[in-house]
Amino acid sequence: MYCQDCVVGKHHQHPLHHLEYWTGSYFKCRSLRDLGLWIQLGHRVGDRCYRPCPTARDDFMIIHSNGVHSVNLDFCSCESAEAPFQQLLHIHWFPASSKKPCTAATFNVLEQFHLLSFESKVSAFEFYQSLSHISDNTGLNPPKFLHIIRQWCHLKLLKCTGCGHDPLGISNTKQGDCALLCPACPHPGKNLLQDWRSVKPEKQLLYSLFRRVVSKDSNDPSLSEGWAYFVEEGAYKSYLSHHANDVQEKSTCSSHNAVNMADTKANQGLNATGVGIVVCARHGMKLANGIGDLQKGERYVNMDYLFTSALSSTTVDRLNISYDIACQWHRSLYQRTMSLPQAVQLDLSAKHVSFFVPKFHLPAHIMPCQWKYSFNWTCRVGCTNSEVPECGWAHINPVGSSTKVMGPGHRHDTIGDFFGDWNWKKTIMLRSTIHQKISEAIMQWNEHQEDFEELEKSLFIKYPEQLSMWHGTITQATICLQLAKEEARAAQRCPEPPLHPDILPSILISAGIDLEDQHNALARCIEVWTKTHTLYVPGGGKAGAPEDIPLYLPSQVNHKFSCGHNLESIEFQLWEGQANDALNELHQALWSRDRFLHGQGANTHAHNCLKNVDAKIDLSVAKYHAAHRALCTLGPLLADDDVCSMSGEDDQASEAIQIKWCKARAKAHRWAEEVNLLLEEKWQTLQFLEWDATCWAERAEAITDRDKPLNKGLRAYAEHQANICRRLGVSFMHTWHNTQEFSDITHSEVPVN
């Protein structure tokens, strides 16, 4: 215990301590202000100022990590004195205003809240209330702390991205400059070789971008103005207002609410119903200028702008775009992008663009879409599933409880701040995630490659001719994919719109062939039902059957109607693929019946299985018959005598494992691509960190007048940031040191499908 004079003397350097004094019967709280402590700025502690300038009402409020304090404070008004807000910054107190400040928060409490909000999603109001309860003080208006923390986060953003080191000032900051880039993605001029465009076609997958589209301002403007993750609001809303009456195309796939409900979603009283985001599909990082508000759900007019805004500055030639409704959204995308503002236009015709649906979402689509937009059916995408971005919603959703009542500008700055923290954490986690993925991918590749090589060796010895034939076999799914790519390239070259905006020729014929299969299945069901019906209603007869309705495919027209030659070519290729599918299904069913159910005829369960297998055999035969009727040049018709037991006929039995050979080959190729992608991402990450360290070092060297205190601080911070990048690079290399040994066991060339 100390006397009053000793307490005041010992607390000149600790003016924000809480004190208690002994009343004679208990301890009671007492502030240092009441004891006479006076804080003088602009001079060293203990020195006297001859021209002190008191604060308004002699009442200054300080927000610290141990509560809210009311202190006596004087500014210095000597001739050499700095502005009041600068005097506060010198002692690490952040003022709420630059003019006549009367409230400030310590750097310590601001940094504490900033980090705590990222981890617990606590709001600024809730955090301030907890501090207020600690000090039992309710005299401060909470919104002042909200203003302070918003300015603090914005200045930290400019500081950490190097904008404060620009000799021309922050006014020279360009769109997206404050966003953290994904180090593992290819960035020409940063982490790619000089001759990256001249690599072999098999290696072009290493330089592809994998992107996924995920789904009053004048009184509250954003402080960043499109410098980070959100698009610039002025141009964005101007474009939306000019296309407010655009009618959304209805889905021709499954009933996607994101498409069909886009114009009907309730938005009364809401400035935004959500946000649309463009992210890195492989690493989950948010892209610069790839986020914007949605007013009526995921309308194309919104997503088109966000997509092109995020990718308009990229010079990478290959784009792999994933979207839950890519099958609908990408139609007429090339034409819609022409109406976008010049600043965000993206020339898709000059790039190799592939569209996909994420693997988890793909089963909800119709069968043609599952063939056309699958990662599994496409070369040079590795084992990408594009579901990594979905994890980001769990991180940002809790923030909605506090941002929903903010103004639009404050809301954008807050969400952008959280996305910046997300990208930084993702960058740090690349050390472990890439290492883990490389280890798993190489293990999977070794396993699948060994299985495939062993299978090929055994097949080559016994069935060399069949193996050669399998290498050239095509299926209906591969034909659909090939036709879709050809039509997409044709659409880019041809300025004339298609005959139908949604249904292209390959989709029309493919759907007709599927209907033909359903016709055959329906005919068999009606035939069984009719036979039973005549037992109960003799003479009932058979009404007109729906399976008799002609579809008028090109092979059924027989030149009675006008039909384009390209439709005949498309149908021929699709029927050829279906014929191969039918034979593969038939071989596999016969193999199962003869090898796995042999001798189990008396068993009831096995008997039911045999009935199911026989039904599959009949279905495959009918499927081949239908294909043969359209392909008279394929060979002799599959007669009933040709469907016989495969026991003892090794040549025919070998064909039944063709489907397994195809799967083994595809898995080995996909994992080989994944290994090469990950090894390239490892190298690109290290190169990006080295590039970033070099940029910070150049900012430090660019400061010429090093005697000024401000320049000393700028140089020290730049060198500190460069050191962080180098330390990260060393840490990553140490973690990944054994991956080089892994890479030695991989092929130098990615297998080509």
ZIPEQUI-V108755 format. One record per pair of residues at least 24 apart in sequence whose C-alpha atoms are under 10 Angstrom apart, sorted by the first residue. I is the first residue (numbers start at 0). J is the second residue. Records with the same first field share a line. If there is no record, write none. Layout:
I = J ; J
This chain:
3 = 31 ; 34 ; 35
4 = 34 ; 35 ; 36
6 = 31 ; 34 ; 36
7 = 31 ; 32 ; 34 ; 35 ; 36 ; 37
8 = 36 ; 45
10 = 36
11 = 36 ; 37 ; 38 ; 39 ; 44 ; 45
12 = 38 ; 44 ; 45
14 = 38 ; 68 ; 70 ; 71
15 = 61 ; 62 ; 63 ; 64 ; 65 ; 66 ; 67 ; 68 ; 69 ; 70
16 = 63 ; 65 ; 66 ; 68
17 = 65 ; 66 ; 68 ; 134
28 = 134
30 = 68 ; 69 ; 70
31 = 68 ; 69 ; 70 ; 71
32 = 58 ; 68 ; 69 ; 70 ; 71 ; 72
33 = 69 ; 70 ; 71
35 = 70 ; 71
36 = 70 ; 71 ; 72
37 = 70 ; 71 ; 72 ; 73
38 = 70 ; 71 ; 72 ; 73 ; 74
39 = 71 ; 72 ; 73 ; 74 ; 75 ; 86
40 = 72 ; 73 ; 74 ; 75 ; 76 ; 80 ; 83 ; 85 ; 86 ; 87 ; 89 ; 90
41 = 73 ; 74 ; 75 ; 76 ; 77 ; 79 ; 80 ; 81 ; 82 ; 83 ; 85 ; 86 ; 87 ; 89 ; 90
42 = 74 ; 75 ; 80 ; 86
47 = 75
48 = 73 ; 74 ; 75 ; 76 ; 77
49 = 75 ; 76 ; 77
50 = 74 ; 75 ; 76 ; 77 ; 78
51 = 75 ; 76 ; 77
52 = 76 ; 77 ; 83
54 = 83 ; 99 ; 100 ; 101
55 = 99 ; 100 ; 101
56 = 101
57 = 101
58 = 101 ; 102
59 = 100 ; 101 ; 102 ; 103
60 = 94 ; 100 ; 101 ; 102 ; 103 ; 104 ; 138 ; 139
61 = 92 ; 93 ; 94 ; 101 ; 102 ; 103 ; 104 ; 105 ; 139
62 = 92 ; 93 ; 102 ; 103 ; 104 ; 105 ; 106 ; 107 ; 108 ; 109 ; 127 ; 130 ; 131 ; 139 ; 144
63 = 92 ; 103 ; 104 ; 105 ; 106 ; 107 ; 108 ; 109 ; 111 ; 127 ; 130 ; 131
64 = 104 ; 105 ; 106 ; 107 ; 108 ; 109 ; 110 ; 111 ; 112 ; 127 ; 129 ; 130 ; 133
65 = 108 ; 129 ; 130 ; 131 ; 132 ; 133 ; 134
66 = 108 ; 127 ; 128 ; 129 ; 130 ; 131 ; 132 ; 133 ; 134 ; 135 ; 136
67 = 104 ; 127 ; 128 ; 129 ; 130 ; 131 ; 132 ; 133 ; 134 ; 135 ; 136 ; 137 ; 138 ; 139
68 = 131 ; 134 ; 135 ; 136 ; 138 ; 139
69 = 102 ; 136 ; 138 ; 139
72 = 101
93 = 147 ; 148 ; 150 ; 151
94 = 143 ; 144 ; 146 ; 147 ; 150 ; 151
95 = 143 ; 144 ; 145 ; 146 ; 147 ; 148 ; 150 ; 151
96 = 143 ; 146 ; 147
102 = 139 ; 140 ; 143 ; 144 ; 147
103 = 143 ; 144 ; 147
104 = 143 ; 144 ; 147 ; 148
106 = 151
108 = 148
109 = 144 ; 147 ; 148 ; 151 ; 152
110 = 148 ; 151 ; 152 ; 155
112 = 148
113 = 148 ; 149 ; 151 ; 152 ; 416 ; 417 ; 420
114 = 420
116 = 398 ; 417
117 = 394 ; 395 ; 398 ; 416 ; 417 ; 418 ; 420 ; 421
118 = 394 ; 417 ; 420
119 = 394 ; 397 ; 398
120 = 394 ; 395 ; 396 ; 397 ; 398 ; 399 ; 400 ; 401 ; 417
121 = 397 ; 398 ; 400 ; 401
122 = 398 ; 400 ; 401 ; 402
123 = 147 ; 148 ; 149 ; 401
124 = 401
125 = 401
145 = 409
146 = 409
148 = 413
149 = 222 ; 409 ; 412 ; 413 ; 416
150 = 222 ; 412
152 = 412 ; 413 ; 416
153 = 221 ; 222 ; 223 ; 412 ; 413 ; 415 ; 416
154 = 222 ; 223
155 = 416
156 = 223 ; 226 ; 227 ; 415 ; 416 ; 419
157 = 223 ; 226 ; 227
158 = 713 ; 716 ; 717
159 = 716 ; 717 ; 720
160 = 227 ; 695 ; 720
161 = 694 ; 695 ; 698 ; 713 ; 716 ; 717 ; 720
163 = 698 ; 713
164 = 695 ; 698 ; 699 ; 701 ; 702 ; 710 ; 713 ; 714 ; 716 ; 717
165 = 698 ; 701 ; 702
166 = 698 ; 701 ; 702
172 = 223 ; 225 ; 226
173 = 224 ; 225 ; 226 ; 227
174 = 223 ; 224 ; 225 ; 226 ; 227 ; 228 ; 229 ; 230 ; 231 ; 287 ; 288 ; 308
175 = 223 ; 224 ; 225 ; 226 ; 227 ; 228 ; 229 ; 230 ; 231 ; 286 ; 287 ; 288 ; 289 ; 308 ; 309 ; 312
176 = 225 ; 226 ; 227 ; 228 ; 287 ; 288
177 = 223 ; 225 ; 226 ; 227 ; 228 ; 287 ; 288 ; 419
178 = 225 ; 226 ; 227 ; 228 ; 229 ; 285 ; 286 ; 287 ; 288 ; 415 ; 416 ; 418 ; 419 ; 422
179 = 227 ; 228 ; 284 ; 285 ; 286 ; 287 ; 418 ; 419 ; 420 ; 421 ; 422 ; 423 ; 426
180 = 279 ; 284 ; 285 ; 286 ; 287 ; 419 ; 422 ; 423 ; 426 ; 687
181 = 278 ; 279 ; 282 ; 283 ; 284 ; 285 ; 286 ; 422 ; 423 ; 425 ; 426 ; 429 ; 683 ; 684 ; 687
182 = 282 ; 284 ; 425 ; 426 ; 429 ; 680 ; 681 ; 682 ; 683 ; 684 ; 685 ; 686 ; 687 ; 688 ; 691
183 = 279 ; 281 ; 282 ; 426 ; 429 ; 433 ; 676 ; 677 ; 679 ; 680 ; 681 ; 682 ; 683 ; 684 ; 685 ; 686 ; 687 ; 688
184 = 208 ; 209 ; 279 ; 281 ; 282 ; 284 ; 679 ; 680 ; 681 ; 683 ; 684 ; 687
185 = 209 ; 313 ; 314 ; 315 ; 679 ; 680 ; 683 ; 684 ; 687
186 = 313 ; 314 ; 315 ; 683 ; 687
187 = 313 ; 314 ; 315
188 = 314 ; 687 ; 690
189 = 683 ; 684 ; 686 ; 687 ; 688 ; 689 ; 690 ; 691
190 = 680 ; 682 ; 683 ; 684 ; 685 ; 686 ; 687 ; 688 ; 689 ; 690 ; 691
191 = 679 ; 682 ; 683 ; 686 ; 687
192 = 683 ; 686
195 = 315
196 = 315 ; 316
199 = 748
200 = 379 ; 749 ; 751
201 = 378 ; 379 ; 672 ; 748 ; 749 ; 750 ; 751 ; 752
202 = 379 ; 672 ; 675 ; 676 ; 747 ; 748 ; 749
203 = 316 ; 317 ; 379
204 = 317 ; 318 ; 319 ; 378 ; 379 ; 380 ; 381 ; 672 ; 673 ; 675 ; 676 ; 679 ; 749
205 = 317 ; 379 ; 380 ; 381 ; 672 ; 673 ; 675 ; 676 ; 677 ; 678 ; 679 ; 680
206 = 315 ; 316 ; 317 ; 318 ; 676 ; 679 ; 680
207 = 315 ; 316 ; 317 ; 318 ; 319 ; 351 ; 352 ; 379 ; 380 ; 676
208 = 279 ; 280 ; 281 ; 310 ; 313 ; 315 ; 316 ; 317 ; 318 ; 319 ; 320 ; 352
209 = 278 ; 279 ; 280 ; 281 ; 282 ; 317 ; 318 ; 319 ; 320 ; 321 ; 353 ; 380 ; 383 ; 385
210 = 277 ; 278 ; 279 ; 280 ; 281 ; 282 ; 283 ; 284 ; 285 ; 286 ; 306 ; 309 ; 310 ; 318 ; 319 ; 320 ; 321 ; 322 ; 354 ; 385 ; 388
211 = 276 ; 277 ; 278 ; 279 ; 280 ; 281 ; 283 ; 285 ; 306 ; 319 ; 320 ; 321 ; 322 ; 323 ; 325 ; 354 ; 355 ; 356 ; 357 ; 385 ; 386 ; 387 ; 388
212 = 275 ; 276 ; 277 ; 278 ; 279 ; 280 ; 289 ; 290 ; 302 ; 303 ; 305 ; 306 ; 320 ; 321 ; 322 ; 323 ; 324 ; 325 ; 388
213 = 274 ; 275 ; 276 ; 277 ; 278 ; 280 ; 290 ; 297 ; 302 ; 321 ; 322 ; 323 ; 324 ; 388 ; 389 ; 392
214 = 257 ; 273 ; 274 ; 275 ; 276 ; 277 ; 290 ; 291 ; 292 ; 293 ; 296 ; 297 ; 298 ; 301 ; 302 ; 305 ; 322 ; 323
215 = 270 ; 406 ; 407 ; 408
216 = 406 ; 407 ; 408 ; 409
217 = 407 ; 408
218 = 406 ; 407 ; 408
219 = 405 ; 406 ; 407 ; 408 ; 409 ; 410
220 = 406 ; 407 ; 408 ; 409 ; 410 ; 411 ; 412
221 = 406 ; 407 ; 408 ; 409 ; 410 ; 411 ; 412 ; 413
222 = 408 ; 409 ; 411 ; 412
223 = 408 ; 409 ; 411 ; 412 ; 415
224 = 408 ; 411 ; 412
225 = 287 ; 288 ; 289 ; 290 ; 411 ; 412
226 = 287 ; 288
227 = 286 ; 287 ; 288 ; 289 ; 290 ; 411 ; 412 ; 415 ; 416 ; 418 ; 419
228 = 276 ; 277 ; 285 ; 286 ; 287 ; 288 ; 289 ; 290 ; 291 ; 309 ; 411 ; 412 ; 414 ; 415 ; 416 ; 418 ; 419
229 = 274 ; 275 ; 276 ; 286 ; 287 ; 288 ; 289 ; 290 ; 291 ; 292 ; 305 ; 308 ; 309 ; 411 ; 412 ; 414 ; 415
230 = 287 ; 288 ; 289 ; 290 ; 291 ; 292 ; 304 ; 305 ; 308 ; 309 ; 411
231 = 288 ; 290 ; 291 ; 308
232 = 291 ; 292 ; 407 ; 408 ; 411
234 = 340 ; 342 ; 343
235 = 291 ; 292 ; 301 ; 304 ; 305 ; 308 ; 339 ; 340
236 = 291 ; 292 ; 301
237 = 340
238 = 300 ; 301 ; 304 ; 338 ; 339 ; 340
239 = 294 ; 300 ; 301 ; 304
242 = 300 ; 301 ; 338
243 = 300
245 = 298 ; 299 ; 300
246 = 298 ; 299 ; 300
247 = 298 ; 299 ; 300
248 = 298 ; 299 ; 327 ; 328 ; 330 ; 500 ; 501
249 = 327 ; 501
250 = 324 ; 326 ; 327 ; 328 ; 501
251 = 326 ; 327 ; 365 ; 501 ; 502
252 = 324 ; 326 ; 327 ; 363 ; 364 ; 365 ; 366 ; 367 ; 368 ; 501
253 = 324 ; 363 ; 364 ; 365 ; 366 ; 368
254 = 363 ; 364 ; 365
255 = 323 ; 324 ; 327 ; 363 ; 364
256 = 296 ; 297 ; 324
257 = 295 ; 296 ; 297 ; 298 ; 299 ; 323 ; 324
258 = 296 ; 297 ; 298 ; 299 ; 324 ; 327 ; 328
259 = 296 ; 297 ; 298
260 = 295 ; 296 ; 297 ; 298
261 = 293 ; 294 ; 295 ; 296 ; 297 ; 298 ; 299
262 = 294 ; 295 ; 296 ; 297 ; 298
263 = 295 ; 296
264 = 294 ; 295 ; 296 ; 297
265 = 294 ; 295 ; 296
266 = 293 ; 294 ; 295 ; 296
267 = 294
269 = 294 ; 295 ; 403
270 = 294 ; 295 ; 403 ; 406 ; 407
271 = 295 ; 296 ; 403 ; 407
272 = 296 ; 297
273 = 297 ; 399
274 = 301 ; 302
275 = 301 ; 302 ; 305 ; 306
276 = 302 ; 305 ; 306 ; 309 ; 388
277 = 302 ; 305 ; 306 ; 307 ; 308 ; 309 ; 310 ; 320 ; 321 ; 322 ; 388
278 = 306 ; 309 ; 321 ; 385 ; 387 ; 388 ; 391
279 = 320 ; 321 ; 385 ; 387 ; 388
280 = 319 ; 320 ; 321 ; 322 ; 357 ; 383 ; 384 ; 385 ; 386 ; 387 ; 388 ; 389
281 = 382 ; 383 ; 384 ; 385 ; 386 ; 387 ; 388
282 = 385 ; 386 ; 387 ; 388 ; 422 ; 425 ; 426 ; 428 ; 429 ; 432 ; 433
283 = 385 ; 386 ; 387 ; 388 ; 389 ; 390 ; 391 ; 421 ; 422 ; 425
284 = 387 ; 388 ; 391 ; 418 ; 419 ; 421 ; 422 ; 423 ; 424 ; 425 ; 426
285 = 309 ; 388 ; 391 ; 415 ; 418 ; 419 ; 421 ; 422 ; 425
286 = 310 ; 418 ; 422
288 = 343
290 = 411 ; 414 ; 415
291 = 411
292 = 407 ; 411
297 = 324
298 = 328
299 = 327 ; 328 ; 329 ; 332 ; 335
300 = 335 ; 336 ; 339
302 = 328
303 = 328 ; 329 ; 332 ; 333 ; 335 ; 336 ; 339 ; 343 ; 344
304 = 335 ; 336 ; 338 ; 339 ; 340 ; 343 ; 344 ; 345
305 = 343
306 = 336 ; 343 ; 344 ; 345
307 = 336 ; 339 ; 340 ; 342 ; 343 ; 344 ; 345 ; 346 ; 347
308 = 339 ; 340 ; 342 ; 343 ; 344 ; 345
309 = 343 ; 345
310 = 343 ; 344 ; 345
311 = 341 ; 342 ; 343 ; 344 ; 345 ; 346 ; 347
312 = 342 ; 343 ; 344 ; 345
313 = 345
314 = 350
315 = 350 ; 351
316 = 347 ; 349 ; 350 ; 351 ; 352
317 = 347 ; 349 ; 350 ; 351 ; 352 ; 353
318 = 347 ; 350 ; 351 ; 352 ; 353 ; 354
319 = 351 ; 352 ; 353 ; 354 ; 355 ; 374 ; 379 ; 380
320 = 352 ; 353 ; 354 ; 355 ; 356 ; 357 ; 385
321 = 353 ; 354 ; 355 ; 356 ; 357 ; 358 ; 372 ; 373 ; 374 ; 384 ; 385 ; 386
322 = 354 ; 355 ; 356 ; 357 ; 360 ; 372 ; 385
323 = 355 ; 356 ; 357 ; 358 ; 359 ; 360 ; 361 ; 363 ; 364 ; 385 ; 386
324 = 355 ; 356 ; 357 ; 360 ; 361 ; 364
325 = 354 ; 355 ; 356 ; 357 ; 368 ; 372
326 = 354 ; 355 ; 356 ; 364 ; 365 ; 367 ; 368 ; 369 ; 371 ; 372 ; 501
327 = 368 ; 501
328 = 354
329 = 353 ; 354 ; 355
330 = 487 ; 500 ; 501 ; 502 ; 503
331 = 490 ; 496 ; 497 ; 500 ; 501
333 = 490 ; 491
334 = 490 ; 491 ; 494 ; 496
347 = 491
348 = 488 ; 490 ; 491 ; 492
349 = 491
351 = 488
352 = 484 ; 487 ; 488
353 = 377 ; 380 ; 484 ; 487
355 = 384 ; 385
356 = 384 ; 385 ; 386
357 = 383 ; 384 ; 385 ; 386 ; 387
358 = 383 ; 384 ; 385 ; 386
359 = 384 ; 385 ; 386
360 = 385 ; 386
366 = 476 ; 509 ; 510 ; 513
367 = 476 ; 479 ; 480 ; 505 ; 506 ; 509 ; 510 ; 513
368 = 479 ; 480 ; 506
369 = 476 ; 480
370 = 475 ; 476 ; 477 ; 478 ; 479 ; 480 ; 483
371 = 476 ; 477 ; 478 ; 479 ; 480 ; 481 ; 482 ; 483 ; 484 ; 506
372 = 480 ; 483
373 = 480
374 = 669
375 = 665 ; 666 ; 669
376 = 476 ; 477 ; 480 ; 665 ; 669
377 = 477 ; 480 ; 481 ; 665 ; 669 ; 752
378 = 665 ; 668 ; 669 ; 672 ; 750 ; 751 ; 752
379 = 668 ; 669 ; 671 ; 672 ; 673 ; 676 ; 749 ; 750 ; 751 ; 752
380 = 669 ; 670 ; 672 ; 673 ; 676
381 = 440 ; 666 ; 668 ; 669 ; 670 ; 671 ; 672 ; 673 ; 674 ; 675 ; 676 ; 677
382 = 440 ; 666 ; 668 ; 669 ; 670 ; 671 ; 672 ; 673 ; 674 ; 676
383 = 669 ; 670 ; 672 ; 673 ; 676
391 = 418 ; 421
394 = 418 ; 421
395 = 421
426 = 684 ; 727
427 = 727 ; 731
428 = 731
429 = 680 ; 681 ; 684 ; 731
430 = 681 ; 684 ; 727 ; 728 ; 730 ; 731 ; 732 ; 733 ; 734 ; 735
431 = 731 ; 734 ; 735
433 = 677 ; 678 ; 680 ; 681 ; 684 ; 731 ; 734 ; 735 ; 738
434 = 677 ; 678 ; 681 ; 731 ; 734 ; 735 ; 736 ; 737 ; 738
435 = 735
436 = 673 ; 674 ; 677 ; 678
437 = 673 ; 674 ; 675 ; 676 ; 677 ; 678 ; 681 ; 735 ; 738 ; 741 ; 742
438 = 674 ; 677 ; 737 ; 738 ; 741
439 = 670 ; 674
440 = 669 ; 670 ; 671 ; 672 ; 673 ; 674 ; 675 ; 677
441 = 670 ; 671 ; 673 ; 674 ; 675 ; 677 ; 738 ; 741 ; 742 ; 744 ; 745
442 = 670 ; 674 ; 741
443 = 666 ; 667 ; 670 ; 671 ; 673 ; 674
444 = 666 ; 667 ; 668 ; 669 ; 670 ; 671 ; 672 ; 673 ; 674 ; 745
445 = 667 ; 670 ; 671 ; 744 ; 745
446 = 666 ; 667 ; 670
447 = 662 ; 663 ; 664 ; 665 ; 666 ; 667 ; 668 ; 669 ; 670 ; 671
448 = 663 ; 664 ; 665 ; 666 ; 667 ; 668 ; 670 ; 671
449 = 663 ; 667
450 = 660 ; 663 ; 664 ; 667
451 = 659 ; 660 ; 661 ; 662 ; 663 ; 664 ; 665 ; 666 ; 667 ; 668
452 = 663 ; 664 ; 667
454 = 659 ; 660 ; 663 ; 664
455 = 660 ; 663 ; 664
458 = 653 ; 660
461 = 649 ; 650 ; 653
462 = 649 ; 650 ; 653 ; 654
465 = 650 ; 651 ; 653 ; 654 ; 657
466 = 653 ; 654 ; 657 ; 660
469 = 654 ; 657 ; 658 ; 660 ; 661
470 = 657 ; 660 ; 661 ; 752
472 = 576 ; 579 ; 580 ; 657 ; 661
473 = 572 ; 573 ; 575 ; 576 ; 577 ; 578 ; 579 ; 580
474 = 572 ; 573 ; 574 ; 575 ; 576 ; 577 ; 578 ; 579 ; 580 ; 581 ; 583
475 = 509 ; 572 ; 573 ; 574 ; 575 ; 576 ; 577 ; 578 ; 579 ; 580 ; 581
476 = 509 ; 573 ; 576 ; 577 ; 580
477 = 573 ; 576
478 = 505 ; 509 ; 569 ; 572 ; 573 ; 574 ; 575 ; 576 ; 577
479 = 505 ; 506 ; 508 ; 509 ; 569 ; 572 ; 573 ; 576
480 = 505
481 = 505
482 = 506 ; 569 ; 572 ; 573
504 = 565 ; 566 ; 569 ; 570
505 = 565 ; 566 ; 569 ; 570 ; 573
506 = 569
507 = 552 ; 566 ; 569 ; 570
508 = 552 ; 553 ; 566 ; 567 ; 569 ; 570 ; 571 ; 573 ; 574
509 = 569 ; 570 ; 573 ; 574
511 = 550 ; 551 ; 552 ; 570
512 = 550 ; 552 ; 570 ; 573 ; 574 ; 577 ; 625 ; 626
513 = 577
514 = 546 ; 550
515 = 546 ; 549 ; 550 ; 552 ; 622 ; 625 ; 626
516 = 618 ; 621 ; 622 ; 625 ; 626
517 = 546
518 = 544 ; 545 ; 546 ; 547 ; 548 ; 549 ; 550
519 = 546 ; 547 ; 618 ; 621 ; 622 ; 625
520 = 546 ; 618 ; 621 ; 622
521 = 545 ; 546
522 = 546 ; 547
523 = 618
552 = 629
553 = 629
554 = 628 ; 629 ; 630
555 = 628 ; 629
570 = 629 ; 630
571 = 626 ; 629 ; 630
572 = 630
573 = 626
574 = 622 ; 623 ; 625 ; 626 ; 627 ; 628 ; 629 ; 630
575 = 623 ; 626 ; 627 ; 629 ; 630 ; 633
576 = 626
577 = 622 ; 623 ; 625 ; 626 ; 627
578 = 619 ; 620 ; 622 ; 623 ; 624 ; 625 ; 626 ; 627 ; 630 ; 633
579 = 623 ; 626
580 = 619 ; 622 ; 623 ; 658
581 = 616 ; 618 ; 619 ; 620 ; 621 ; 622 ; 623 ; 624 ; 626
582 = 616 ; 619 ; 620 ; 622 ; 623 ; 637 ; 654 ; 655
583 = 619 ; 654 ; 655 ; 656 ; 657 ; 658
584 = 615 ; 616 ; 618 ; 619 ; 620 ; 622 ; 655 ; 658
585 = 612 ; 613 ; 615 ; 616 ; 617 ; 618 ; 619 ; 620 ; 622 ; 623 ; 642 ; 654 ; 655
586 = 616 ; 619 ; 642 ; 645 ; 651 ; 652 ; 653 ; 654 ; 655 ; 656 ; 657 ; 658
587 = 612 ; 615 ; 616 ; 652 ; 653 ; 654 ; 655 ; 656 ; 657 ; 658 ; 659
588 = 612 ; 613 ; 614 ; 615 ; 616 ; 617 ; 619 ; 655
589 = 613 ; 615 ; 616 ; 642 ; 643 ; 644 ; 645 ; 646 ; 652 ; 655
590 = 644 ; 645 ; 646 ; 651 ; 652 ; 653 ; 654 ; 655 ; 656
591 = 645 ; 655
592 = 616 ; 644 ; 645 ; 646
593 = 644 ; 645 ; 646 ; 652
594 = 645 ; 646 ; 652
597 = 646
616 = 642
617 = 642
664 = 750 ; 752
665 = 750 ; 752
667 = 750
668 = 749 ; 750 ; 751 ; 752
669 = 749 ; 750 ; 752
670 = 749
671 = 745 ; 746 ; 748 ; 749 ; 750
672 = 748 ; 749 ; 750 ; 751
673 = 749
674 = 741 ; 742 ; 745 ; 746 ; 749
675 = 742 ; 745 ; 746 ; 747 ; 748 ; 749
676 = 749
678 = 738 ; 739 ; 741 ; 742
681 = 731 ; 732 ; 735 ; 738
682 = 732
684 = 728 ; 731
685 = 724 ; 725 ; 727 ; 728 ; 729 ; 731 ; 732
686 = 728
687 = 724 ; 728
688 = 721 ; 723 ; 724 ; 725 ; 726 ; 727 ; 728 ; 729 ; 731
689 = 721 ; 724 ; 725 ; 727 ; 728
690 = 721 ; 724 ; 725
691 = 720 ; 721 ; 723 ; 724 ; 725
692 = 717 ; 718 ; 719 ; 720 ; 721 ; 722 ; 723 ; 724 ; 725 ; 726 ; 727 ; 728
693 = 718 ; 721 ; 722 ; 724 ; 725
694 = 720 ; 721
695 = 719 ; 720 ; 721 ; 722 ; 724
696 = 720 ; 721 ; 722
697 = 721
